[in-house]
């Protein structure tokens, strides 16, 4: 029997090397471009070298192979701090690119030190193999070897600190995804600290610990492999505060361990005692692993919290700290889904409830749907608004225990009972806005410590729920406002389009009216063809530019003369307007402008003047050069406008005095003129007419 055990122990380094290599490849191929996956693969490669070298050492039959095996193993150890340092920085970190940039010099130094030790392995000051001893297992270390293992200890401590920070800043389901990986990898780091400190204390490398090292790596890699298969490893994003390193527990724990290990080792050495190395080392590792899992136990942590709160504090929670945490996690989020996710995680972590479910009201379907949860179960996704359970929540308006619902009210119907059982819910908290609007509710399972919920839990839940409800309502209202603005923008763009189309239709309408009298006139026919051709061209241009209008006004500028624009526009109308046109066009300089857009401005002002005037009334079109400006004036003697209308409504969209107007023309004119760095001025008096001046810079 002992023979088979010895064979199994001798094969353990090979099994450990194969598992390390396979696990590294498995994680690496999942996402080769992510630094966490790459560094994990490199870290596992270092373990493969360590165990591969140990396998050569154990199975070798001569000194040359033994020395080769130890050098391969030490090569793997040399890269432990540097390879795993990148992993500890990037694993589960959302801002890993920023972190890598900040720590890049340290990473380079670690790799440089690792490579330096590789070149010093053959030095007599590093280590000397004492071949020929009774158990053929002692490797004496020299001065360089001491510095080497100090480097290993410091590197492993730094890596443990970073992994601890990652774990401390995770919560809820995210912690469940990463804690076993950190436990497995962290256990390897801790055991390396143990071996390195032992080597420093006794000045030799005890090779009889090779089977223990293999067992540790096999157990730890199995834990990580289990988590890789079970969870979406390396897909979790956590942000870590840079200041948390100042109060890390890792330094305290490792320091206490090194002090204790030194005292125990010296005590054993002075007493002349000895113990069986394999089982003693494995027992030590197992005890450390049990302690690590106990520290990671959420249930144990919750029980300790209850004990401390009950015996040392008046209240169960530090309400000020919890309120600030609530504001930080919920009040700063702008996305609906982010608030929902943070809310269930916050309640799960704060209340110690593994099962937390959030239902949100869907107004369109008149039902509540499951928006977020901490666990995945067969809980129904929708609850109808007319359920008596929902009515009871609305009436109660505060947190209540499910088992305290009066049985005679028939609240837990056949539709609700399966949901309560599947969710393991014991407590319900409504999300109330105002006094009546129930925008959602939270169901949560029991406290994992087994303790009942108290009045402190109810008070804190009410504060968190009220804040979350207000935040969710504000986000929804903001989304509604944005949607309304988008609809308004679309309406505004379409109004621009319709208004321009209306002007073109007016041109065609005048053409049709005059055609009844002048259709046989060849000159009229030629002008009519030109008018139709120009109108169709403008319509096509409007259609092609509709998407361009929705993005805002863009000018296609070139040197133009305003007098030319006026003459061409009047020519297209073919004299087919009901008012008499009088022109006073002075010699003016050309300006840099978009002729098509200015044509729209003139056409709008002309049609407005015509509609404000009586049939046959006079409209004066005037241009002058004034200093560095060109001024176009359109004067009518029509109905005019009041000063109140000019100040409050003129140039504003959807404001008009016309029964069939859209109220968009002058608003569009103002936008076009302002895009040319110009301005529109107006003078008007009720019953006496109006003057519109377009002032454009030269």
Secondary structure as GFF3:
##gff-version 3
##sequence-region A 1 698
A	DSSP	alpha_helix	2	30	.	.	.	ID=ss1
A	DSSP	alpha_helix	35	59	.	.	.	ID=ss2
A	DSSP	alpha_helix	63	78	.	.	.	ID=ss3
A	DSSP	alpha_helix	80	90	.	.	.	ID=ss4
A	DSSP	alpha_helix	96	119	.	.	.	ID=ss5
A	DSSP	beta_strand	127	129	.	.	.	ID=ss6
A	DSSP	beta_strand	138	141	.	.	.	ID=ss7
A	DSSP	alpha_helix	143	168	.	.	.	ID=ss8
A	DSSP	alpha_helix	172	202	.	.	.	ID=ss9
A	DSSP	beta_strand	204	206	.	.	.	ID=ss10
A	DSSP	three_ten_helix	207	209	.	.	.	ID=ss11
A	DSSP	alpha_helix	210	230	.	.	.	ID=ss12
A	DSSP	three_ten_helix	242	247	.	.	.	ID=ss13
A	DSSP	alpha_helix	249	271	.	.	.	ID=ss14
A	DSSP	alpha_helix	277	296	.	.	.	ID=ss15
A	DSSP	alpha_helix	298	312	.	.	.	ID=ss16
A	DSSP	alpha_helix	319	326	.	.	.	ID=ss17
A	DSSP	pi_helix	327	331	.	.	.	ID=ss18
A	DSSP	alpha_helix	336	351	.	.	.	ID=ss19
A	DSSP	beta_strand	356	362	.	.	.	ID=ss20
A	DSSP	beta_strand	367	373	.	.	.	ID=ss21
A	DSSP	beta_strand	382	384	.	.	.	ID=ss22
A	DSSP	alpha_helix	388	396	.	.	.	ID=ss23
A	DSSP	beta_strand	400	401	.	.	.	ID=ss24
A	DSSP	three_ten_helix	402	404	.	.	.	ID=ss25
A	DSSP	three_ten_helix	407	409	.	.	.	ID=ss26
A	DSSP	alpha_helix	414	423	.	.	.	ID=ss27
A	DSSP	beta_strand	427	433	.	.	.	ID=ss28
A	DSSP	beta_strand	437	444	.	.	.	ID=ss29
A	DSSP	alpha_helix	455	518	.	.	.	ID=ss30
A	DSSP	alpha_helix	522	544	.	.	.	ID=ss31
A	DSSP	alpha_helix	546	550	.	.	.	ID=ss32
A	DSSP	beta_strand	558	560	.	.	.	ID=ss33
A	DSSP	alpha_helix	562	573	.	.	.	ID=ss34
A	DSSP	beta_strand	580	585	.	.	.	ID=ss35
A	DSSP	beta_strand	591	593	.	.	.	ID=ss36
A	DSSP	alpha_helix	595	612	.	.	.	ID=ss37
A	DSSP	beta_strand	618	626	.	.	.	ID=ss38
A	DSSP	beta_strand	629	636	.	.	.	ID=ss39
A	DSSP	alpha_helix	643	648	.	.	.	ID=ss40
A	DSSP	alpha_helix	665	675	.	.	.	ID=ss41
A	DSSP	beta_strand	679	685	.	.	.	ID=ss42
A	DSSP	beta_strand	689	697	.	.	.	ID=ss43
###
